[in-house]
């Protein structure tokens, strides 16, 4: 089970990192309208925008990718940066500084799991052997 969780975090880390880099390298700006705000600490903001080609799309502003101090409300206009190759992937508020906080956090969890899972497995195997030997 631990291996599956570690692999899941590794995949998530790669996807977040790739999306952050794509926004930096080939991102385009657009004006978006907030259409939904999810509440809670991990709340995400759903925006609707038009691409340079005129396609009307919906996307999420990435976690930690909102402007500092901004409290989104439905109907707000917000400048965003989107990836033209994957325009429905997470977008970034253009007013927010570039960051990799979420990618760094998930990388740290991945590394911790990659170290902790084998250690825990060895400890369980040893405990099981001790129990069988009496």
C-alpha positions as CSV (number, residue, x, y, z in Angstrom):
1,X,0.0,0.0,0.0
2,X,2.8,2.4,0.8
3,X,4.5,1.8,-2.5
4,X,1.2,2.8,-4.3
5,X,1.0,6.0,-2.3
6,X,4.6,6.9,-3.0
7,X,4.1,6.3,-6.7
8,X,0.9,8.4,-6.6
9,X,2.8,11.3,-5.0
10,X,5.6,10.9,-7.5
11,X,3.2,11.1,-10.4
12,X,1.4,14.1,-8.9
13,X,4.7,15.9,-8.3
14,X,5.8,15.3,-11.9
15,X,2.4,16.6,-13.2
16,X,2.5,19.7,-11.0
17,X,6.1,20.5,-11.8
18,X,5.5,20.0,-15.5
19,X,2.4,22.3,-15.5
20,X,4.3,25.0,-13.5
21,X,7.2,24.9,-16.1
22,X,4.7,24.9,-19.0
23,X,3.1,28.0,-17.7
24,X,6.5,29.7,-17.3
25,X,7.8,28.6,-20.7
26,X,4.9,28.9,-23.0
27,X,2.1,30.4,-21.0
28,X,-0.3,33.0,-22.5
29,X,-2.3,35.6,-20.7
30,X,-6.0,35.9,-20.8
31,X,-8.8,37.5,-18.8
32,X,-10.9,35.0,-16.9
33,X,-14.1,35.2,-14.9
34,X,-14.5,33.4,-11.6
35,X,-17.5,31.1,-11.9
36,X,-17.1,29.0,-8.7
37,X,-15.1,29.3,-5.5
38,X,-14.7,26.1,-3.5
39,X,-14.5,26.8,0.3
40,X,-12.1,25.4,2.8
41,X,-8.4,25.6,3.3
42,X,-7.7,23.7,0.0
43,X,-10.4,25.6,-1.8
44,X,-9.9,26.0,-5.5
45,X,-11.2,28.7,-7.8
46,X,-12.9,27.8,-11.1
47,X,-12.5,30.3,-13.9
48,X,-13.8,30.6,-17.4
49,X,-11.8,32.2,-20.2
50,X,-11.3,32.4,-23.9
51,X,-8.0,31.2,-25.5
52,X,-6.3,33.2,-28.2
53,X,-8.0,30.9,-30.8
54,X,-11.4,31.9,-29.3
55,X,-12.2,28.6,-27.5
56,X,-14.3,29.1,-24.3
57,X,-12.8,27.0,-21.5
58,X,-13.0,26.3,-17.8
59,X,-10.0,25.6,-15.6
60,X,-8.9,25.7,-12.0
61,X,-6.4,28.2,-10.6
62,X,-3.6,26.0,-9.2
63,X,-3.2,25.7,-5.5
64,X,-0.9,28.5,-4.3
65,X,-1.2,30.2,-7.7
66,X,-3.6,32.9,-6.7
67,X,-2.6,36.5,-6.1
68,X,-1.5,37.2,-2.5
69,X,-4.3,38.4,-0.3
70,X,-6.9,37.9,-3.1
71,X,-10.3,36.6,-1.9
72,X,-12.0,35.4,-5.0
73,X,-15.7,36.0,-5.5
74,X,-18.0,34.7,-8.3
75,X,-18.0,37.3,-11.1
76,X,-14.5,38.6,-10.4
77,X,-12.3,39.3,-13.5
78,X,-8.8,37.9,-13.0
79,X,-5.8,37.9,-15.4
80,X,-4.5,34.3,-15.8
81,X,-1.7,32.5,-17.5
82,X,-2.7,29.3,-19.3
83,X,-0.8,26.7,-21.3
84,X,-1.9,26.8,-24.9
85,X,-0.9,23.1,-25.4
86,X,-3.1,22.1,-22.4
87,X,-5.5,25.0,-21.9
88,X,-7.7,23.0,-19.5
89,X,-4.9,22.2,-17.1
90,X,-4.4,24.3,-13.9
91,X,-3.9,28.0,-14.7
92,X,-2.0,30.7,-12.7
93,X,-3.2,34.1,-11.6
94,X,-1.0,36.4,-13.6
95,X,-0.6,38.7,-10.6
96,X,0.8,35.8,-8.5
97,X,4.6,35.3,-8.4
98,X,5.8,32.1,-10.0
99,X,6.3,29.4,-7.4
100,X,6.7,25.7,-7.0
101,X,5.5,25.4,-3.4
102,X,3.0,22.6,-4.1
103,X,5.5,20.7,-6.2
104,X,8.2,21.1,-3.5
105,X,5.7,19.9,-0.8
106,X,4.6,16.8,-2.8
107,X,8.3,16.1,-3.7
108,X,9.1,16.1,0.0
109,X,6.2,13.7,0.8
110,X,7.4,11.5,-2.1
111,X,11.0,11.4,-0.7
112,X,9.8,10.8,2.8
113,X,7.6,7.9,1.7
114,X,10.4,6.5,-0.5
115,X,12.6,6.3,2.6
116,X,9.9,5.5,5.2
117,X,8.1,2.6,3.3
118,X,11.2,0.4,3.0
119,X,12.2,1.1,6.6
120,X,8.7,0.2,7.9
121,X,8.6,-2.9,5.7
122,X,12.0,-4.2,7.1
123,X,10.8,-3.4,10.7
124,X,7.5,-5.3,10.1
125,X,9.4,-8.3,8.6
126,X,11.8,-8.4,11.6
127,X,8.9,-8.1,14.1
128,X,7.1,-10.9,12.3
129,X,10.2,-13.2,12.4
130,X,10.6,-12.5,16.1
131,X,7.0,-13.4,16.8
132,X,7.3,-16.7,14.9
133,X,10.5,-17.6,16.6
134,X,8.9,-17.2,20.0
